[in-house]
Amino acid sequence: MSDLFLPSIPDLAARVSSGASLMLTKGEGPDTPMELVKQIIRNNVRDLHLITLPTCANPVSGMMADMLIGAGCVASVETAGISLGEAGAAPRFNTAVKDGTITVKDGTCPAIYAAVQAGGKAQPFAPLRGLIGSDIEAMRDDYKVIDNPFNPGEPVAVLKAINPDIAAFHAPCADRNGNVWIGRQRDSLYAAHASDTVLVTVEQVMDCDFYDDPAMVAGVIPSFYITAIAEAPAGAMPMNADGKPDMDQVRAYASAARSAEGFAAWMDANVHGTLKAAE
């Protein structure tokens, strides 16, 4: 068995230090590392720079980001959007923005993808034409406008590459050598390429090598991109393994988190006060 495997989620979460930049993906599938995020909150990590790829605007990914923000773990966010999807606004994120307790760097989906993919390719920046003249371009002093070197006089925006300290995601399985199968969840691959540390929770560890199976290999992140893995059945809940969120759980969170008191009570019951599968 590969030495990438750690005994538990607390061991994995110990790799996340205060002040780190942390990337989470948009959560369109069962890739939300919810149990890992809960442990990061329990560890009282502070001053994270949260980067969403490109949003956390699906019900469970938005809930996960909202929990981190409401728990006081996040100092700043770079995002194209944070919400609970069909469950509505992300209440603790909205409150933090209004109260000025977090700093927000607004981006667009194409801009964040471009910058992350540049980071994954060790490029210093990515060009992107579509931002020219937008409010986003005007608000982001780290976005620069240069002449297209192949067509002088044509302006092109250039975005500094994004290389997070840490990427975290959940995946269906890993093989015994630490290769991680993500299927079609390509955002996890982009995040792994760009990040210095890659922490993964998986539903199961399989006693095989995915590279021996042509049907699996196209959906694999090679082990040399992975820093550490912990097995965590149901580790993405309330995102089910089939990629469908448990909307009853998300709506219960949304209702509770509208107030600071409701959020604290929900966290006591669901994060701090109950046994987790990882423990």
Wavefront OBJ file of the C-alpha trace (Angstrom):
o trace
v 0.000 0.000 0.000
v 1.266 3.476 -0.873
v 2.582 5.678 1.912
v 0.230 8.424 0.660
v -2.539 6.857 2.744
v -3.153 8.326 6.195
v -5.072 6.566 8.970
v -7.846 9.130 9.397
v -9.375 12.432 8.382
v -7.857 14.192 11.429
v -4.426 13.173 10.141
v -5.316 14.611 6.728
v -6.744 17.830 8.162
v -3.582 18.384 10.185
v -1.907 19.252 6.849
v -4.022 22.447 6.644
v -2.403 25.321 8.503
v -3.728 28.759 9.366
v -2.921 31.332 6.695
v -2.898 28.833 3.813
v -4.673 29.294 0.498
v -7.232 26.516 0.061
v -8.954 25.579 -3.207
v -12.370 23.902 -3.308
v -14.132 22.856 -6.527
v -17.667 23.709 -7.577
v -19.254 20.475 -6.447
v -21.313 19.437 -9.443
v -20.554 15.812 -8.565
v -19.595 13.835 -5.455
v -16.307 15.737 -5.008
v -17.129 17.852 -1.932
v -14.709 16.976 0.927
v -17.281 17.742 3.614
v -15.862 15.535 6.370
v -12.405 17.012 5.809
v -13.827 20.551 5.977
v -15.609 19.716 9.232
v -12.304 18.577 10.724
v -10.550 21.747 9.525
v -13.240 23.699 11.391
v -12.751 21.569 14.520
v -9.018 22.272 14.311
v -9.781 26.005 14.621
v -7.794 26.859 11.487
v -7.820 30.606 10.802
v -6.989 33.189 8.114
v -7.504 30.912 5.122
v -7.581 32.399 1.639
v -10.404 30.400 0.047
v -10.295 29.963 -3.741
v -13.297 28.412 -5.487
v -12.889 26.659 -8.829
v -14.633 28.568 -10.188
v -17.595 28.829 -7.794
v -19.021 27.126 -4.764
v -22.579 27.710 -5.952
v -23.988 24.199 -5.947
v -25.927 23.230 -2.825
v -23.272 21.181 -1.008
v -20.146 23.039 -2.153
v -21.796 26.337 -1.221
v -22.809 24.917 2.149
v -19.241 23.752 2.751
v -17.732 27.168 1.919
v -20.420 28.898 3.985
v -19.587 26.711 6.982
v -15.884 27.599 6.760
v -16.713 31.300 6.551
v -19.289 31.207 9.342
v -16.866 29.316 11.587
v -14.314 32.131 11.239
v -11.789 30.053 9.293
v -11.641 32.345 6.243
v -10.057 35.789 5.912
v -10.429 36.243 2.152
v -12.144 34.638 -0.828
v -11.451 34.590 -4.560
v -14.566 33.369 -6.315
v -16.990 33.682 -9.198
v -19.856 33.021 -6.791
v -20.868 31.358 -3.527
v -24.462 30.253 -2.920
v -26.503 27.233 -1.933
v -27.825 26.826 -5.464
v -31.536 26.080 -5.460
v -31.535 26.357 -1.645
v -30.837 30.077 -1.940
v -28.149 32.450 -0.741
v -25.173 31.381 1.373
v -26.183 33.143 4.591
v -22.907 33.283 6.523
v -20.983 34.347 3.392
v -23.483 37.139 2.726
v -23.316 38.301 6.328
v -19.500 38.270 6.323
v -19.412 40.361 3.131
v -21.911 42.883 4.501
v -20.082 43.108 7.842
v -16.666 43.406 6.184
v -15.213 40.456 8.100
v -13.858 38.849 4.910
v -12.218 40.288 1.815
v -13.668 39.214 -1.533
v -11.787 39.169 -4.835
v -14.460 38.915 -7.492
v -13.649 36.811 -10.528
v -15.459 35.209 -13.414
v -15.647 31.516 -14.227
v -13.432 31.870 -17.337
v -10.929 34.060 -15.454
v -10.475 31.647 -12.559
v -10.233 28.649 -14.861
v -7.656 30.437 -17.013
v -5.521 31.433 -14.024
v -5.671 27.961 -12.445
v -4.802 26.234 -15.705
v -1.875 28.628 -16.140
v -0.739 27.689 -12.645
v -0.975 24.004 -13.505
v 1.251 24.541 -16.530
v 3.834 26.620 -14.607
v 2.982 29.672 -16.707
v 3.256 33.103 -15.010
v -0.062 34.382 -16.345
v -2.987 33.671 -18.660
v -4.409 36.008 -21.330
v -8.167 36.557 -21.451
v -9.894 38.990 -23.777
v -13.427 38.951 -22.326
v -12.676 41.002 -19.208
v -11.778 44.169 -21.114
v -14.020 47.058 -20.068
v -15.869 45.107 -17.363
v -16.435 46.105 -13.737
v -14.393 43.049 -12.748
v -11.390 44.345 -14.670
v -11.808 47.790 -13.102
v -11.987 46.347 -9.569
v -9.060 43.948 -9.852
v -5.788 45.868 -9.753
v -3.949 42.544 -10.101
v -5.453 42.077 -13.577
v -3.295 43.848 -16.154
v -4.029 44.943 -19.725
v -1.293 44.620 -22.349
v -1.015 44.832 -26.107
v -1.501 41.589 -27.975
v 2.084 40.911 -29.110
v 0.762 39.343 -32.311
v -1.572 42.237 -33.083
v -0.162 45.495 -31.645
v -2.837 47.920 -30.529
v -5.293 45.201 -29.500
v -5.721 45.108 -25.680
v -5.685 41.788 -23.850
v -6.149 41.211 -20.113
v -3.542 39.050 -18.399
v -4.228 37.265 -15.125
v -1.604 36.111 -12.660
v -1.466 32.320 -12.393
v -3.184 30.782 -9.375
v -1.141 28.231 -7.416
v -2.970 27.390 -4.174
v -1.091 26.068 -1.183
v -3.691 23.312 -0.848
v -6.394 21.704 -2.966
v -8.938 19.468 -1.240
v -11.554 17.237 -2.826
v -13.428 13.951 -2.429
v -13.281 11.152 -4.985
v -14.974 7.785 -5.498
v -11.849 5.678 -5.074
v -8.087 5.346 -5.036
v -6.011 2.315 -5.948
v -3.349 0.733 -3.725
v -0.649 2.891 -5.327
v -2.356 6.196 -4.523
v -3.749 6.911 -7.991
v -7.124 8.645 -7.577
v -10.090 8.009 -9.863
v -12.217 11.122 -10.411
v -14.200 10.074 -13.485
v -15.371 13.186 -15.302
v -14.822 15.629 -12.411
v -12.094 17.506 -14.281
v -11.998 20.435 -11.859
v -10.296 18.114 -9.374
v -7.592 17.469 -11.973
v -7.058 21.193 -12.642
v -6.838 21.847 -8.895
v -4.324 19.024 -8.430
v -2.146 20.293 -11.276
v -2.002 23.833 -9.863
v -1.659 23.231 -6.115
v 1.395 22.646 -3.939
v -0.421 20.173 -1.651
v -3.305 17.920 -2.704
v -5.454 16.328 0.014
v -8.053 13.754 -1.011
v -10.760 11.805 0.762
v -12.105 8.722 -1.017
v -15.093 6.456 -0.652
v -12.902 3.353 -0.886
v -9.399 2.093 -1.566
v -9.242 -0.654 -4.177
v -6.606 -3.406 -4.262
v -5.631 -2.848 -7.884
v -3.739 -0.465 -10.166
v -6.014 1.735 -12.252
v -3.369 1.948 -14.967
v -3.935 -1.734 -15.682
v -7.560 -1.017 -16.615
v -8.167 0.905 -19.881
v -11.732 1.654 -18.775
v -10.514 3.465 -15.632
v -7.306 5.147 -16.674
v -8.804 8.145 -18.500
v -10.401 9.331 -15.245
v -7.311 9.001 -13.044
v -5.124 11.588 -11.313
v -1.661 10.004 -11.028
v -0.293 9.495 -7.548
v 2.617 11.891 -8.113
v 0.121 14.787 -7.979
v -1.320 13.589 -4.648
v 0.080 14.533 -1.244
v -2.117 12.466 1.074
v -5.314 10.388 1.041
v -7.746 9.286 3.725
v -10.529 6.758 3.257
v -13.881 8.343 4.142
v -17.052 6.496 3.171
v -19.851 9.064 2.745
v -17.186 11.760 3.119
v -19.000 14.090 0.703
v -22.392 14.038 2.439
v -24.878 15.622 2.092
v -23.700 14.992 -1.470
v -24.546 11.378 -2.212
v -22.141 9.100 -4.056
v -24.392 9.275 -7.138
v -23.866 13.037 -7.350
v -27.315 13.983 -6.049
v -27.430 16.257 -3.002
v -29.638 15.567 -0.009
v -31.610 18.784 -0.311
v -33.433 18.245 2.977
v -30.103 18.519 4.794
v -29.027 21.542 2.755
v -32.327 23.348 3.369
v -32.127 22.592 7.090
v -28.678 24.188 7.143
v -29.873 27.178 5.109
v -32.718 27.804 7.513
v -30.556 27.508 10.615
v -27.664 29.586 9.260
v -29.788 32.688 8.603
v -28.884 33.836 12.111
v -25.618 33.632 14.028
v -27.398 31.812 16.832
v -28.993 29.295 14.481
v -25.686 28.677 12.758
v -23.916 28.096 16.086
v -26.580 25.629 17.183
v -26.419 23.774 13.863
v -22.626 23.562 14.070
v -22.781 22.302 17.651
v -25.159 19.538 16.602
v -23.594 18.583 13.263
v -19.879 19.393 13.496
v -18.718 19.770 17.080
v -21.188 17.639 18.993
v -21.515 14.374 17.074
v -19.228 11.488 16.239
v -17.993 11.472 12.642
v -17.175 8.478 10.497
v -13.616 9.811 10.285
v -13.000 9.594 14.010
l 1 2 3 4 5 6 7 8 9 10 11 12 13 14 15 16 17 18 19 20 21 22 23 24 25 26 27 28 29 30 31 32 33 34 35 36 37 38 39 40 41 42 43 44 45 46 47 48 49 50 51 52 53 54 55 56 57 58 59 60 61 62 63 64 65 66 67 68 69 70 71 72 73 74 75 76 77 78 79 80 81 82 83 84 85 86 87 88 89 90 91 92 93 94 95 96 97 98 99 100 101 102 103 104 105 106 107 108 109 110 111 112 113 114 115 116 117 118 119 120 121 122 123 124 125 126 127 128 129 130 131 132 133 134 135 136 137 138 139 140 141 142 143 144 145 146 147 148 149 150 151 152 153 154 155 156 157 158 159 160 161 162 163 164 165 166 167 168 169 170 171 172 173 174 175 176 177 178 179 180 181 182 183 184 185 186 187 188 189 190 191 192 193 194 195 196 197 198 199 200 201 202 203 204 205 206 207 208 209 210 211 212 213 214 215 216 217 218 219 220 221 222 223 224 225 226 227 228 229 230 231 232 233 234 235 236 237 238 239 240 241 242 243 244 245 246 247 248 249 250 251 252 253 254 255 256 257 258 259 260 261 262 263 264 265 266 267 268 269 270 271 272 273 274 275 276 277 278 279
